[in-house]
Amino acid sequence: QALSEIEGMGGRGGNLQETRVQPLTKRRIDMHSFCNPSGFQRSPYLSARGNFANMFQGSTEEGYKAYHADKYDEDKNPNGIINFGTSENKLCFDLMSKRLTQADMNVMDPPLLQYPDWKGHLFLREEVARFLTYYCKAPAPLKAENVIVLNGCGSLFSALATVLCDPGEAVLIATPFYGGITQSVFLYGNVKLVYVYLDSKITGTSTRPFQLTVEKLEKALQDARAEGVTVRALILLNPQNPLGDIYSLSELRDYLEFAKRHELHVIVDEIYMLSVFDESATFHSVLGMDRLPDPQRTHVMWGITKDFAVSGIRFGTLYTENQDVANAVASLCYFHGVCGPVQHKVAQLLRDRGESVAPYWINQVYLRANHARLKAAHTYVTDELKTLGVPFLNRNAGFFVWIDFRKYLKTGTFEEELLLWKRFLDNKVLLSCGKSFECSEPGWFRIIFADKTHRLQLGMQRIRKVLEEREQEILAEEKEQPCQSDQDGKADSTDEVIFVSRHQEPACASGSNLGDLIGLLQQQMRSSDWLQKNTAEQFA
């Protein structure tokens, strides 16, 4: 039953090259997106499920392994891989290392070395409730009894999928989305994802690229039900990874009302809620709403990994008013618990004890510095992209920029996108390609900017080198095959997408407008030595 849709996975032995996923319609999860069966021999030592987990990989995992085998180090390995693919904040080690080694952190009481309540130590759950009440602007104090603590939000996704869905049932999620969710819900619980495909074109009721609307949710749900798929829940990422979108209160209310109409649970991941780094953007937590449409089916996740720049500390928390859900998830905490000393440190980090620690330290020291550093790093990377004439979504949350590299794809396929991704990796810079987020349009990439200046500079130099080489190749190809134009799938120019161009086929003068000609001139200026040879002094 667990892998009933995977042919040939029932026994041991045999060749996985012959394994094929049975046909699924567009809005069902296609496991080939995450598996690489080519050349893979099934292990006789593993079950069918074990073999499937063993081959469950994609460009994200491949790049991550390559990075760890060849990490960039300014002194020891200057030609190593720079990681712009893993969503980590590397800007605040100085602040966090100092805070986590202060005297109040270094406590080792007997209860910390004993088994806790599986929901987490009460002292920690009380601090989490107070912390979320303050930062989520909850209308009434949140309760410790509704807090469950696990070792990361990935574990929370696994636990929630397991207790809310039966094997083979599904959860709605808008694409593009953080691909790790697929592993979390599928590998343990055999829960599928039903995709709500978003695209860059602004059509219908959309007002921005990749906008999630209730109409799109309704269509995806009805399509899934028409196929006989039982959908139990909706996942919302707010702020959204990889887009950086922040949902307005009215949007959140619409999504929750949609879920209530269809009796769907809503899992809201707010792990980047304190990583909104520009005052022009305002984050609204679901926990800050005056009234939840369906509080018994609304479950909110948060963790310190992103907002406090400590991805190596595995800590995530769930807030739910549904005690059945809380108790079911807590029963799985036996497998996903947080060790006692770490629970103490997290409680101290979040605790309100006057000016020596939070919220004074969090607000006046950490968040102020973190937001300024994130904003500066974001500005540097986006300025570089503007110089290159590369389109991107201009957002102010998270650690990432969603970039449009479609003009560097000649045929506009996912195979070509993967080749471009590998080319970046060959040039020692790791990015995340759109397919790993299940983006419906080939050519979009995510870049992580929350890094130190010297790595950002070197990484952007390597990216520039790849793009300029690719630009020259495309121009050479167009000279050989002039006026072969295909504008399908190219994004329209909007205020939301910065520098979206229409000059993918500059050789076709017949279809050019002023924007095309300016774009062509920019390309030629960047890719030639004309400016070096023709200086102002020579003209004088």
PyMOL commands that set and color helices and strands:
alter all, ss='L'
color gray80, all
select helices_A, chain A and resi 16-18+31-33+48-54+59-69+93-100+103-105+110-113+122-135+144-146+153-164+180-186+214-226+249-261+286-288+295-297+304-307+323-332+340-350+360-388+406-408+414-426+434-437+453-480+509-511+514-526+530-533+536-539
alter helices_A, ss='H'
color red, helices_A
select strands_A, chain A and resi 82-83+147-150+170-175+192-197+231-237+265-269+298-303+316-320+392-393+400-404+429-430+432-433+444-448+497-498
alter strands_A, ss='S'
color yellow, strands_A
deselect
rebuild
show_as cartoon
